[in-house]
Amino acid sequence: MQASLSFGLLLWRLVLAVLVPALMLAGASAPAAAQAQRENQISADLVAENAPVAGETLWVALRFSPNEGWHGYWSNPGEAGLGMELEWQLPEGWQAGEPLYPVPHVLTLFNIANHAYKDDYAVLIPLEVGDDPGGNVTLDARWLACSDELCIPEQATLSLRFPQQGAALDAQFDTHRAVIPPLLDQQGSFAFTDNLTRLAIPLAEGVELPAPHVFIENRDTVDYGAQQRFFRNGDMLVVELQRGQLRAEHDALSGILAFDDAGNGVRFAAGPGEVPTGGTPIGGSLSSSPLPLLLGGALLGGLLLNLMPCVFPILSLKALTLARAGESEGQARREGLAYTAGVLLAVLALGALMLALRAAGEQVGWAFQLQQPLVVAALLVLAVLITANLAGFFEIPSMPIRTGGRGSAFATGLLAAVVATPCTGPFMAAALGAALLLPVPQALLLFAALGLGLALPFLLLGFIPALRSRLPKPGPWMEKFRKIMAAPMGLTAIALVWLAWRLGGMHFAFSALGAGVTLAVLFGSFGRAAPAMKAILLIIPAYFLIATPFRVDEAASMAEESVLEPVAFSEQALAEARASGQPVFLWFTADWCVSCKVNEGVAIEREATRAAFEDADVIAMRGDWTRADPEITRYLEQWAVAGVPLYIWFPAGGEGEQLPQVLTPNSLVERAQAAD
């Protein structure tokens, strides 16, 4: 499937590259009478600003007026189209300079991105006047006029007109000149990576960029339809552009930086050189979202994290400590505040680390720590110890989730926050996506709201006696409840074993499990077992540490079977799938994401979904973010989310739609049936 899509897209572009110029040549060679029979869809004229003066520069305007529904092209038309061609007939000693264009617009038709003009526009061209300012100036111009359904090569032979000077003419040229972006007086720099063209444009920090876009004049350098990423680094604007399929490399780059959709921008030139890393992301739609709304989403998202199977046992058992021995009002409040402080510290530390890594040029998102094998191994050891403790295998008087006191509550808050970060959930996606785009103080405020939501249940218990009064009274049942809570923690440990295997291989997973079991045995065996039994108990877990080296297998298999047989995500694969004219379902998942796996079991990995997709000829595509993948991270940011899950539905020939983060059993089936 992928090979056929790639071939089809390449064939289409070859047709555009060969057929359109051939049509233009054919149009140019057609008899004048035949050309006169058809009126151009884009009319043109050539006007001088003033009378020519020997030895000076005469500015002329090549003015175009597209008919309704038609458009012309910039010098680099994009994925399709053709720039204009000019042949001058000048008096002796005259010379024509390079045309200067206004800022174009991105026009996307049938998933093909073009650089176009739909309204009247003028191209300014400098003419160096020779010693003799007299004589006629004519221009044979050829261009391509396109509508949404049809493209027509057009031409005209234009004679330069020298209208009388006057206020109207001055105002006309002032208008034309005002929309030509000025050239920056400093040269930028660029560098190529395997997948990116990275560009540094010198631009004062105070220049506002509501909707930036870079138009590269050099052909075949960038993917014109891909998302562009912008970062502020002092008085330097850093731009990351996906490289084009042909991956052409040039000795110099030039183009236009558009500030917005209103035609404001600057021209730039760049040479090979160092491009800074990091900076503050700009240009995202969430940067203008209401901050109170984002804070509310972060708060609600944090509140829902308390229902996760690895957090609920910790929270419930810690809450029961408030019912023990009739703790005082003051003690309950102090524990609530201490627990909240622990949660906030952990969440803010994770958020600050994520922002710092991103500022340093790393492509990371929320729960990035779970993409690191050693972090997962540490969490696995911790989960094994908590499970063994809850099951009564060993007793540690200071175990935070089972004792009271401010220190215990603070430690429990730290623990709850660390184990609650595998996924984004409802309400969290927009807030965490905004944190990637907002200034650091506002981003940290969003992380604080997330932490407050996570800590809120225990905080309310500490400050509202009526809630505490509803807690069950202490009694022998609490020990049974504690052992019951060992079950979800044990399931969490099992899930972490699987994740460790997926990240680092079987030996790595069993080494981490062996380390956890060893520590649990050490805590449980000493003090209550006979010396001989202690030795036996230690030998078994020690075997795991000796027999399985504690190392990460970088070649561990990441492919997971799916009934949908999805295509592996990449920007190129997605572009080819969308160009096929078939519907596309794209989902992003990770092995450490609980809600991802729930959605897959409920709605994705179903025979009914597979059958519906086959009937509607839907292309399934999956992005696996279990391990760090910069390309996936960048694509998540395009949809203003900081983590998984993310579900996108592309109708045939249409733009993508983000689906809810909680899928119902028939949601994908109904989508496919509607597309059939």
Secondary structure, 3 states (H helix, E strand, C coil): CHHHHHHHHHHHHHHHHHHHHHHHHHHHHCCHHHHHCCCCCEEEEEEECCCCCCCCEEEEEEEEEECCCCEEEEEEEECCCCCCEEEEECCCCCEECCCECCCCEEEEECCEEEEEECCCEEEEEEEECCCCCCCCCEEEEEEEEECCCCEEEEEEEEECECCCCCHHHHHHHHHHHHCCCCECCCCEEEEECCCEEEEEEECCCCCCCCCCEEEECCCCCECCCCCCEEEEECCEEEEEEEECCCCCCCCCEEEEEECCCCCCEEEEEEEECCCCCCCEEECCHHHHCCHHHHHHHHHHHHHHHHHCCCCHHHHHHHHHHCCHHHCCHHHHHHHHHHHHHHHHHHHHHHHHHHHHHHHCCCCCCCCHHHHCHHHHHHHHHHHHHHHHHHCCCCCCCCCHHHCCCHHHHHHHHHHHHHHCCCCCCCCHHHHHHHHCCCCHHHHHHHHHHHHHHHHHHHHHHHHCHHHHHCCCCCCCHHHHHHHHHHHHHHHHHHHHHHHHHHHHCHHHHHHHHHHHHHHHHHHHHCCCCCHHHHHHHHHHHHHHHHHCCCCCCCCCCCCCCCCCCCEECCHHHHHHHHHCCCCEEEEEECCCCHHHHHHHHHHHCCHHHHHHHHHHCCEEEEEECCCCCHHHHHHHHHCCCCCCCEEEEECCCCCCEECCCCCCCCHHHHHHHHHC
